Amino acid sequence: MMGNNREVKVEVKNLTKKFDDLLVLNDISFNIRKGEFVCVVGPTGCGKTTFLNLLTKLIEPTSGELLIDGEPADPKKHNLAFVFQEPSAFQWLTVEENLAFGLKIKKLPPDEIKRRVDNMLELLGLTKFRNAYPSQLSVSSEQRIIIGRAFVMNPDLLLMDEPYGQMDIKLRYYLEDEVIRLWKETGSTVVFITHNIEEAVYLAEKVLILTNKPATIKEEIEVELPRPRDFTDPAFIQLRTHITDQIKWW
């Protein structure tokens, strides 16, 4: 654990979202520390994706606030990066061009783009595939490009929505380790939405458990387990069981 004295990066205050008469999120408040890895879990259909869309500012809250570094979150000002469930590498761009895409939109200087992209290619182990196209690579390599494309932005907040939902278990483990390595290397602040409780316990420094709709935060759990985490460790199993029970008995 990196300690609780890190400064607050993201503040969510009384976040509420209604669609017509349907209350989806009800008065949610929590903080995320700078460089923290937070997983969000909850029952199916509890509003996890609505919650993420509010954080990305794709939709506006009915009431409440989302602050980054003490200011209202604004995609024009803050650097928000996303990784979604479906592989979304640009098929017409090379690996290198995919990684550079967001940096070019931000109009970073060419030498800074090159430095960041070269560094990310090395971290991802894709240097020799820099001129390849996504279709020439494996599914896991394509998902690594997408993850790298998000991390290379040095985002204020990186939001990941079930990025491994479609993958077999071996690939999931591999990509989970990859994401932890990149998170440690870059110091990014990550919010990761998942249905998979084992995945949440493996990845997170903090787990937020949402209730059924209208969703509130049922519990906020600091995960103090050492890394790399061991699925067979009794403390790991105990925490996984606790979170499963909390979701079951909402």
C-alpha positions as CSV (number, residue, x, y, z in Angstrom):
1,M,0.0,0.0,0.0
2,M,1.4,3.4,-0.9
3,G,-0.1,5.2,2.1
4,N,-3.2,7.2,2.7
5,N,-1.4,10.6,2.9
6,R,-1.4,11.1,-0.9
7,E,-3.2,14.1,-2.1
8,V,-6.8,13.8,-3.3
9,K,-7.0,13.8,-7.2
10,V,-10.7,13.2,-7.8
11,E,-13.6,14.3,-5.5
12,V,-17.1,13.0,-6.2
13,K,-19.7,14.9,-4.1
14,N,-23.3,13.9,-3.9
15,L,-23.4,12.7,-7.5
16,T,-27.0,11.9,-8.5
17,K,-28.4,10.9,-11.9
18,K,-32.0,10.6,-13.0
19,F,-33.3,9.6,-16.4
20,D,-36.8,11.1,-16.5
21,D,-38.3,9.5,-13.4
22,L,-35.7,6.7,-13.0
23,L,-33.2,7.4,-10.3
24,V,-30.0,5.5,-11.3
25,L,-27.3,7.0,-9.0
26,N,-28.3,8.4,-5.7
27,D,-26.1,10.8,-3.8
28,I,-22.7,9.1,-4.3
29,S,-19.7,10.7,-2.6
30,F,-16.0,9.4,-2.4
31,N,-12.5,10.6,-3.1
32,I,-9.7,9.0,-5.2
33,R,-6.1,9.8,-4.2
34,K,-3.5,10.7,-6.8
35,G,-2.1,7.6,-8.4
36,E,-4.7,5.3,-6.8
37,F,-6.1,2.2,-8.6
38,V,-9.8,2.0,-7.8
39,C,-12.2,-0.8,-8.9
40,V,-16.0,-0.4,-9.0
41,V,-18.1,-3.5,-8.6
42,G,-21.8,-4.0,-8.0
43,P,-24.9,-6.1,-9.1
44,T,-25.6,-6.4,-12.8
45,G,-27.6,-3.4,-14.0
46,C,-26.7,-1.2,-11.0
47,G,-25.5,1.7,-13.0
48,K,-21.8,1.1,-13.2
49,T,-21.6,2.3,-16.8
50,T,-23.8,5.4,-16.1
51,F,-21.4,6.1,-13.3
52,L,-18.4,5.9,-15.7
53,N,-20.2,8.1,-18.2
54,L,-20.6,10.7,-15.6
55,L,-16.9,10.6,-14.7
56,T,-16.0,10.9,-18.4
57,K,-18.5,13.8,-18.7
58,L,-20.2,12.0,-21.6
59,I,-23.4,12.8,-19.6
60,E,-24.0,15.5,-17.0
61,P,-25.2,14.7,-13.5
62,T,-28.7,15.7,-12.3
63,S,-27.0,17.1,-9.3
64,G,-23.7,16.9,-7.5
65,E,-20.1,17.6,-8.5
66,L,-17.1,15.9,-9.9
67,L,-13.8,17.7,-9.2
68,I,-10.3,16.9,-10.5
69,D,-7.5,18.7,-8.6
70,G,-10.2,20.8,-6.9
71,E,-11.8,22.1,-10.2
72,P,-15.0,20.9,-12.0
73,A,-14.0,18.1,-14.4
74,D,-13.7,19.4,-17.9
75,P,-12.5,17.2,-20.8
76,K,-11.2,20.4,-22.5
77,K,-9.0,21.1,-19.5
78,H,-8.3,17.8,-17.9
79,N,-6.7,14.8,-19.6
80,L,-9.3,12.0,-19.4
81,A,-8.5,8.7,-21.1
82,F,-10.7,5.7,-21.7
83,V,-10.4,2.0,-22.4
84,F,-13.7,0.3,-23.3
85,Q,-14.7,-3.4,-23.6
86,E,-14.5,-3.8,-27.3
87,P,-11.0,-3.7,-28.9
88,S,-10.9,-0.3,-30.5
89,A,-7.5,0.0,-32.1
90,F,-7.6,2.0,-35.3
91,Q,-7.1,-0.7,-37.9
92,W,-5.8,1.7,-40.6
93,L,-3.0,3.0,-38.3
94,T,0.2,1.2,-37.3
95,V,0.9,0.4,-33.7
96,E,3.1,3.4,-33.4
97,E,0.5,5.7,-35.0
98,N,-2.2,4.3,-32.7
99,L,-0.1,5.2,-29.7
100,A,0.6,8.7,-31.0
101,F,-3.0,9.4,-32.0
102,G,-4.2,11.2,-28.8
103,L,-0.9,13.0,-28.3
104,K,-1.2,14.5,-31.8
105,I,-4.8,15.6,-31.1
106,K,-3.4,17.3,-27.9
107,K,-0.8,19.0,-30.2
108,L,2.2,17.9,-28.2
109,P,5.6,18.7,-29.7
110,P,6.8,16.0,-32.1
111,D,9.9,15.2,-30.1
112,E,7.7,14.7,-26.9
113,I,5.3,12.4,-28.9
114,K,8.3,10.4,-30.1
115,R,9.8,10.1,-26.6
116,R,6.5,8.9,-25.1
117,V,5.6,6.5,-27.9
118,D,9.1,4.9,-27.9
119,N,8.9,4.5,-24.1
120,M,5.4,3.0,-24.3
121,L,6.4,0.6,-27.1
122,E,9.2,-0.6,-24.9
123,L,7.0,-1.0,-21.8
124,L,4.5,-3.0,-23.9
125,G,7.1,-5.1,-25.6
126,L,5.9,-4.0,-29.0
127,T,9.0,-2.1,-30.3
128,K,9.6,-4.6,-33.1
129,F,5.9,-4.3,-34.1
130,R,5.8,-0.5,-34.3
131,N,5.1,-0.6,-38.0
132,A,2.6,-3.5,-37.9
133,Y,-1.1,-3.0,-38.2
134,P,-3.5,-4.2,-35.4
135,S,-5.0,-6.9,-37.7
136,Q,-1.5,-8.5,-38.0
137,L,-1.3,-8.9,-34.2
138,S,-3.0,-11.2,-31.6
139,V,-6.1,-10.1,-29.8
140,S,-4.1,-9.6,-26.6
141,S,-1.5,-7.4,-28.4
142,E,-4.3,-5.3,-29.9
143,Q,-5.8,-4.8,-26.4
144,R,-2.3,-3.9,-25.1
145,I,-2.1,-1.2,-27.8
146,I,-5.4,0.3,-26.6
147,I,-4.3,0.2,-23.0
148,G,-0.9,1.8,-24.0
149,R,-2.8,4.4,-26.0
150,A,-4.6,5.5,-22.8
151,F,-1.6,5.4,-20.5
152,V,0.7,7.3,-22.9
153,M,-1.5,10.3,-22.4
154,N,-0.3,10.6,-18.8
155,P,-4.0,11.1,-18.0
156,D,-5.4,13.0,-15.0
157,L,-7.9,10.1,-14.8
158,L,-7.9,6.8,-16.7
159,L,-11.3,5.1,-16.9
160,M,-11.5,1.5,-17.9
161,D,-14.9,-0.2,-18.5
162,E,-14.6,-4.0,-18.4
163,P,-11.6,-4.0,-20.8
164,Y,-11.1,-7.8,-20.5
165,G,-14.8,-8.8,-20.5
166,Q,-14.5,-10.8,-23.7
167,M,-11.2,-12.6,-23.0
168,D,-10.3,-16.0,-21.9
169,I,-9.0,-16.4,-18.4
170,K,-5.3,-16.8,-19.3
171,L,-5.4,-13.6,-21.4
172,R,-7.1,-11.8,-18.6
173,Y,-4.4,-12.7,-16.1
174,Y,-1.7,-11.6,-18.6
175,L,-3.4,-8.3,-19.3
176,E,-4.2,-7.6,-15.6
177,D,-0.5,-7.9,-14.8
178,E,0.3,-5.7,-17.8
179,V,-2.1,-3.0,-16.6
180,I,-0.6,-3.1,-13.0
181,R,2.9,-2.7,-14.5
182,L,1.9,0.3,-16.6
183,W,0.0,1.8,-13.7
184,K,3.1,1.6,-11.5
185,E,5.4,2.9,-14.2
186,T,3.2,5.9,-15.1
187,G,1.7,6.8,-11.7
188,S,-1.7,7.2,-13.4
189,T,-5.0,7.4,-11.4
190,V,-7.2,4.6,-12.6
191,V,-11.0,3.8,-12.2
192,F,-11.7,0.3,-13.4
193,I,-15.2,-1.1,-13.7
194,T,-15.6,-4.8,-13.6
195,H,-18.2,-7.6,-12.9
196,N,-15.3,-9.9,-12.0
197,I,-14.8,-9.7,-8.2
198,E,-11.6,-11.7,-8.3
199,E,-10.2,-9.3,-10.8
200,A,-11.2,-6.3,-8.6
201,V,-9.3,-7.8,-5.6
202,Y,-6.3,-8.6,-7.8
203,L,-6.0,-5.1,-9.2
204,A,-7.3,-2.6,-6.8
205,E,-5.9,-0.5,-4.0
206,K,-9.5,0.4,-3.2
207,V,-12.8,-1.3,-4.1
208,L,-16.1,0.6,-4.3
209,I,-19.2,-1.6,-4.0
210,L,-22.3,-0.1,-5.5
211,T,-25.8,-1.2,-4.4
212,N,-28.6,-2.1,-6.8
213,K,-30.5,0.8,-8.4
214,P,-30.8,3.5,-7.3
215,A,-27.1,3.0,-6.7
216,T,-25.3,4.3,-3.7
217,I,-21.9,3.2,-2.3
218,K,-22.5,0.3,0.0
219,E,-18.9,-0.1,1.1
220,E,-15.5,1.3,0.4
221,I,-12.7,-1.2,1.0
222,E,-9.0,-0.5,1.2
223,V,-7.1,-3.5,-0.2
224,E,-4.0,-3.9,1.8
225,L,-2.8,-7.2,0.2
226,P,0.9,-7.2,-1.0
227,R,1.7,-7.4,-4.7
228,P,2.0,-9.5,-6.7
229,R,-1.3,-10.9,-5.3
230,D,-1.9,-14.5,-4.9
231,F,-5.4,-15.9,-5.7
232,T,-4.8,-18.8,-3.2
233,D,-3.8,-16.6,-0.3
234,P,-6.5,-17.0,2.5
235,A,-6.6,-13.2,2.9
236,F,-7.3,-12.8,-0.8
237,I,-10.1,-15.5,-0.7
238,Q,-11.6,-13.9,2.4
239,L,-11.8,-10.5,0.8
240,R,-13.3,-11.9,-2.4
241,T,-15.9,-13.8,-0.4
242,H,-16.8,-10.7,1.6
243,I,-17.3,-8.5,-1.5
244,T,-19.3,-11.3,-3.2
245,D,-21.6,-11.5,-0.1
246,Q,-22.0,-7.7,-0.1
247,I,-23.1,-7.7,-3.7
248,K,-25.4,-10.7,-3.2
249,W,-27.1,-9.1,-0.1
250,W,-27.6,-5.6,-1.4
